[in-house]
Amino acid sequence: MKKIFLSTGIHVFLLCILITSCKKENSRTQTTSLNDELTLMADKAIAAFEDQEVFAEDLTQTIYMNNDGIPADFLVDETYLAENQQGNEGPDHAQIRLKSFIRCLRGFELSDSQIEQIKRDLRMFKGCTEQAVKRAKAIYQELKQSYRIKYHRLYLAFQDGSITKEEFRMKVKELRVAFKRELHKLQLREKLAGALHKCIRGFFTGLHEVLSERQWNSFVECYMP
């Protein structure tokens, strides 16, 4: 009888250890999963720097990007969270709403408490990114001016017949590619990506704490389709 009780006790003890181990393993998996998720989301925000389109305007001989080449995610502040301000904004503000993570919060039934917490986090996010964004804009403006001179030279060559229209178009296309490549190189040298990655990952971390599980899953699905 004692042997039976002893055997049963051992089995129960081993089962408890197994269950506890599984719970800990699940906990670690969930934590790792969230960390990976947050990192991937921040990676996507940074990758948008390379996705910015470069435009060329013959009239002003200007090479340019919208919003100084800054992705919409890094131009958001707390005012973008208010639904009722949409109609009073200019086209740039409207585009930031549509292309930033703010669009993924639209339609959520956020409580007053959630709204205030998100606004607070957006203020902290803006403060975190301020210096890096300011430097990114300065780099962009300096490069834009130098490429305007290059564009102007090409335009004059086309005007005086030194190059054909087709050659002009091809060289302008090459100029746009070179502008984007050089801008990215300068941004890397200034280590702007690392600073901005840390800021937006921190914001997403705070957002995860504010949203319910259902809201967070919907947000991630929207932002990382």
N, C-alpha and C positions, 0 to 999 in steps of 0.2 A: 504493500500500500504506500509506504514511504517512497519507494522508488517511483511509483506512478505520480505522486504529488511532486516529487523532485523533478521528474521529467517534464511534467506539465508546467511547472514553474520556470524551468529553463526555456521552454518554448515561448512562454509568454514574455519572458525577459528579452529573448532574442527578437521577438516580434516588435516589442516596444522600441528596441534599438533601431530596427529596420525602418519603422514608421518615422521615428525622429530623424533618422538620417535622410529619408526621402523628403521630409518637410524642409530640412535645411538645404538640401540640394535644389528643391523647387524654388526656395527663397533666393538662393544664389543665382539660379537661372533667370528668375524674374528681374533681379537687380541688373544682371549682365545685359539682359534684353533691353531694359529701359536705357541703360548707359549707351548701348549700341545705337538704339533708336535716336537718342538725343544727338549723338555724334554724327549720324547719317544726315539728320535734319540740318545741323549746322554746316556740314560739308556741302549740302545742296545749296544753302544760302551763299556760301563763299564761291562755289562753282559758277554762280550766276554772273560773277565779274567777267568771266571768259565768254559768256553768252551775250554780252551787250553788243548791240549792232552799231556799226560805224556808218555814218551817212556822209555824203559829199554834196555840196551845193555849189553849182556853177556860178550863180549870180554873185555870191560873196567869196567864192573860192575857199570855202571853209570845210574842213574835216571835223566832224563832231559826233558826239554821242548824247542821247537823252540823259538828263539829270547828271551831267558831268561824268557819265560812265559808272555811276553808283547804282547798284541794284536796289529795287524798291524796298526790299526787306530792311535796308539800313537807313531809310529815310522816313520811317514811320515814327510818329510820336503819339501821345495820348489823344490828341484831337481826332485822329482817324478812327477811333473806336466808336465815336458818336454817329449813329445812323442819320440823325436829322441835319447833319452838316453837309451831306453829300451834294445837295443842290446848289450850295453857295460856293463851291470850290472851282478852281480853274482846271484846265485839262491835265496839268502835271499831277495835281492832287488826285484827280479821278484815276489816272493811270497807276499811281502808287497804291490806291485802294484795291484796284483790280489785280495788280501783279505781286503784291506783298502778301505776307501771311495773314494780314488783316481780313482778307476776303474769306479765309477759312473760319473766321469767328462770326461772320455775318450769318444771321438766322438763328444763332444760338439764343436760347432763352436764359440769358445771364441774370443772376440776381444782382441787386444793388451792391451787395458785398463783393461779389465777383468782379463787377465792373470797376469798383474802386481799387481792388487789389491789382487788377490788370493794368489800370491806369498808373498806379504806383510803380509797377514793374516796368512799364513803358518809359516812365520818367527816368528810372535807373538805367534802362537800356540805352536811352538817348545820351545820358551822361557818360556812359561807358564807351560809346562809339564816337563821341564828339570829336576828340582829337584825331583819331584815325580817319574819320570821314573828312575832316577839314584838310588833313594832309593829302588825302586821295584827290580831293578837288583841286588843290594847289598844283599837284603833279599834272593833273589832267589839263588845267588851264595853260601851264607852261608848254606842254607838249602840243596842245592845240594851236598855239601861236606859231610855233616852229613849223608845223605842218601846213598852216595857212600860207606861209611863205613858199613852201614847196609846191603847193597847189597852184598858187598864183603864177609861179614860173612856168608850170605846165600849161596853164591857161593862155599865157602870153605866147608860148611856143605854138599852140594850136591856132591862136588868132593871127599870127604872122605867117602861118603856113609851114612852119618848121616840122610839124608833125600832123598827121592826118587825124580826122575825127575818131577813127577807130583806134589809132595809136593813143590818142588822148584818153579815151575811155578805158583802155587797157592799163595805162599808166596810173590813172586815178584809182582804179581797182587795186592795183599793187600798193598804192599809197595808203589806201584804207587798211589793207592787211598789215602793212608795216606799222601803221599807227597803233593798231590793236596789239600787235606783238610787243612793240616798245613800251606801251603803257603797262602791259602786264608785267614786263621785266622790271620796270621801275617800281611797281607796286610790291613785287616780290622782294626787291632790294630793301625797301622800307619796312618789310615785315608787317605790312598792314593786315594781311590775311589772318595771321596768328592772333592779333589783337581783336579783330572783328569776330573771328570764330569763337573766341572765349566769351565775348559779350553776348552773342546771339544764343550760344548754347546755355549760358546762364539764364537768359530770358525764357527759353523753352523749358528749362528746368523749373523755373518759378511758375510758368503757365501750367505745367503738369500738376503742380501742387494745388492750384486754384480750381482747375476744371474737374468735373466728375469723371469717372472712368469712361462713361459713354461719350461725354463731350470730348475728352482727350482722344479717344479712338477715332471719332469723327474728324477731329482736327488733323490728326496724323494722316488719315486716309485722304483728306483733301490736299494736304501739303505735300504728301509723298505718294501720289497716285501710281 
